[in-house]
Amino acid sequence: MATAATSAPSIPVDRQFDFRDADFSRVRKMIHARAGISLGAHKREMVYSRLARRLRALGRQDFGSYLDQLENEPDAAEWEDFVNALTTNLTAFFRESHHFPILADFAQKRGGPVSVWCCAASTGEEPYSIAMTLVEAMGPRASACTVLATDIDTNVLNRARAAVYPAERVAKMEDERLRRFFLKGRGANAGQVRVRPEIADMVRYETLNLLAPSWAINEKFDVIFCRNVMIYFDKPTQAKILERFVPLLKPGGLLFAGHSENFTYISRDFRLRGQTVYELSLIHI
């Protein structure tokens, strides 16, 4: 357990809370053990800002006692708020747009209903974009398709389930898509849009930690979207997660990664098929 004697203060004195090197080190170890997230040294200011809110909410006077509480109570409800505070949720509708024509082409050629797992759902823009793409590609047949959308952050999942967004989030979307897939808010809801129920009903949201010893998933998928989440994990953790994807992906299925993620030298389980799109390697075929 870190003490004042082991680390001198290194945060400006105008801060409300003292945030020592030892405190930051503990946070990095705890979030990595709990959620697999690797926080770089440059994230120190972000960590202070977000966790300081938790200290204020709980009436804590210092980081040390707050972290002590978490370590002494591994099942405490506060762990959820701790993880949520340190989770970054940058997302947008049809983000990394080159992936969606690939998904559409895949769905058309697949024939039957397509099942998709979006394992970093955030506030819902990505899984709803997936559902919209399936409808565009398959027409009425898309009603039999399913999208499982998971995330470790319970707060963003609640927002995703609501399916309501500020109008500026869809300002750059094509008019045809807007009319087809969204309802425009009126009166008290002016300035907001809601995903149409037939699209929202295709998506099922569940809380899931990719680092959990087991996943409560009893199905296989034609497609897995794991975009812009692996960048928060170290290479050994990435390799373990990819290995666990293998039995969950149907033969001929696809794995979509983020633009800055490259699994080629991390895992032999997958081979690159296109721009950040992977398929099972020959050893699994």
Secondary structure, DSSP 8 states (H G I E B T S, - for coil): ---GGGS---S-TTSSS---HHHHHHHHHHHHHHH-----GGGHHHHHHHHHHHHHHHT-S-HHHHHHHHHH-TT-THHHHHHHHH------TT-STTHHHHHHHHHHHH-S--EEEES--TTSHHHHHHHHHHHHHHGGGGGG-EEEEEES-HHHHHHHHHTEEEGGGGTTS-HHHHHHHEEE--GGGTTEEEE-HHHHTTEEEEE--TTSSS------EEEEEE-SSGGGS-HHHHHHHHHHHGGGEEEEEEEEE-TT---TTT-SSEEEEETTEEEE-GGG-
